[in-house]
Amino acid sequence: MERLLSDPSVISHIARGNGGRGAATGFLMSRCAGDEAEILSVAVDPSERGRGLAGELLRHHLSRVAARGIAKIFLEVGEDNRPALRLYAKAGFREVGKRAGYYPRPEGAVSALILRRDLV
Ligand SMILES: CC(C)(COP(=O)(O)OP(=O)(O)OC[C@H]1O[C@@H](n2cnc3c(N)ncnc32)[C@H](O)[C@@H]1OP(=O)(O)O)[C@@H](O)C(=O)NCCC(=O)NCCS
């Protein structure tokens, strides 16, 4: 995480409670290369989920990434991750690929969906 945060090609946004002065409640990070970016990680504290925080972070993040001249952004998500799939669908991402059996799960591997959103 430290290495990613100090990497100039990585854009990160952190949400904090208490009007921005409290502890971190969520974060999102993407790596940029040329006119493309990839969302590396997004997470919201379990106690803060389901209140629209990730949606707000993602909207802010995409506008800042677009302002850097990035034309398209990709990510990978487990096909069983319903909150994340809903989050990305609402933000305008669409499926462009699939890696079968990519994520191991106790009850059997699930596929990774590759999603894309154009920013220009
Ligand atoms: C995915 C994650 C970041 C979403 O954070 P969040 O702040 O709860 O998201 P939001 O409140 O903005 O909700 C996004 C959508 O997911 C839906 N959602 C939230 N929890 C859900 C659940 N348990 N099941 C189904 N949908 C759910 C919300 O209802 C919302 O859709 P809606 O606006 O149509 O109602 C959060 O669940 C998380 O940190 N998960 C663990 C890490 C992870 O899986 N990251 C994604 C890796 S690709």
The ligand as a MOL file (V3000), in Angstrom:
LIG
                    3D

  0  0  0     0  0            999 V3000
M  V30 BEGIN CTAB
M  V30 COUNTS 48 50 0 0 0
M  V30 BEGIN ATOM
M  V30 1 C -18.1710 -2.9050 -2.8000 0
M  V30 2 C -18.1460 -1.8620 -1.6680 0
M  V30 3 C -16.9270 -0.9620 -1.8400 0
M  V30 4 C -19.4410 -1.0180 -1.7830 0
M  V30 5 O -19.3770 0.0100 -0.7760 0
M  V30 6 P -20.7110 0.7770 -0.2650 0
M  V30 7 O -20.2790 2.0930 0.2920 0
M  V30 8 O -21.5000 -0.1040 0.6080 0
M  V30 9 O -21.4670 0.9850 -1.6490 0
M  V30 10 P -22.7500 1.8980 -1.8990 0
M  V30 11 O -23.4270 2.1880 -0.5720 0
M  V30 12 O -22.3190 3.0580 -2.7450 0
M  V30 13 O -23.6910 0.9020 -2.6770 0
M  V30 14 C -23.4700 0.5040 -3.9990 0
M  V30 15 C -24.6250 -0.3830 -4.4370 0
M  V30 16 O -24.4290 -1.6990 -3.8660 0
M  V30 17 C -25.6440 -2.0980 -3.2320 0
M  V30 18 N -25.3280 -2.9390 -2.0990 0
M  V30 19 C -24.6970 -2.5900 -0.9620 0
M  V30 20 N -24.5800 -3.6690 -0.1530 0
M  V30 21 C -25.1550 -4.7030 -0.8300 0
M  V30 22 C -25.3330 -6.0810 -0.5410 0
M  V30 23 N -24.8790 -6.6090 0.6090 0
M  V30 24 N -25.9340 -6.8700 -1.4790 0
M  V30 25 C -26.3650 -6.3510 -2.6350 0
M  V30 26 N -26.2140 -5.0370 -2.9840 0
M  V30 27 C -25.6330 -4.2350 -2.0810 0
M  V30 28 C -26.2680 -0.8250 -2.7690 0
M  V30 29 O -27.6540 -1.0230 -2.5280 0
M  V30 30 C -25.9870 0.0990 -3.9310 0
M  V30 31 O -26.8910 -0.0750 -4.9720 0
M  V30 32 P -28.2170 0.8660 -5.0400 0
M  V30 33 O -27.7270 2.2710 -5.0360 0
M  V30 34 O -28.8800 0.4390 -6.2790 0
M  V30 35 O -29.0110 0.5850 -3.8030 0
M  V30 36 C -18.1400 -2.5290 -0.2600 0
M  V30 37 O -19.1670 -3.4810 -0.2110 0
M  V30 38 C -16.8080 -3.2040 0.0870 0
M  V30 39 O -15.8890 -2.5640 0.6290 0
M  V30 40 N -16.7070 -4.5140 -0.1870 0
M  V30 41 C -15.4640 -5.2580 0.1040 0
M  V30 42 C -14.3580 -4.9250 -0.8770 0
M  V30 43 C -14.7800 -5.2120 -2.3140 0
M  V30 44 O -15.4520 -6.1820 -2.6010 0
M  V30 45 N -14.3590 -4.3110 -3.2090 0
M  V30 46 C -14.6520 -4.4330 -4.6350 0
M  V30 47 C -13.5990 -5.2440 -5.3110 0
M  V30 48 S -13.8490 -5.2610 -7.0830 0
M  V30 END ATOM
M  V30 BEGIN BOND
M  V30 1 1 1 2
M  V30 2 1 2 3
M  V30 3 1 2 4
M  V30 4 1 2 36
M  V30 5 1 4 5
M  V30 6 1 5 6
M  V30 7 2 6 7
M  V30 8 1 6 8
M  V30 9 1 6 9
M  V30 10 1 9 10
M  V30 11 2 10 11
M  V30 12 1 10 12
M  V30 13 1 10 13
M  V30 14 1 13 14
M  V30 15 1 14 15
M  V30 16 1 15 16
M  V30 17 1 15 30
M  V30 18 1 16 17
M  V30 19 1 17 18
M  V30 20 1 17 28
M  V30 21 1 18 19
M  V30 22 1 18 27
M  V30 23 2 19 20
M  V30 24 1 20 21
M  V30 25 1 21 22
M  V30 26 2 21 27
M  V30 27 1 22 23
M  V30 28 2 22 24
M  V30 29 1 24 25
M  V30 30 2 25 26
M  V30 31 1 26 27
M  V30 32 1 28 29
M  V30 33 1 28 30
M  V30 34 1 30 31
M  V30 35 1 31 32
M  V30 36 2 32 33
M  V30 37 1 32 34
M  V30 38 1 32 35
M  V30 39 1 36 37
M  V30 40 1 36 38
M  V30 41 2 38 39
M  V30 42 1 38 40
M  V30 43 1 40 41
M  V30 44 1 41 42
M  V30 45 1 42 43
M  V30 46 2 43 44
M  V30 47 1 43 45
M  V30 48 1 45 46
M  V30 49 1 46 47
M  V30 50 1 47 48
M  V30 END BOND
M  V30 END CTAB
M  END
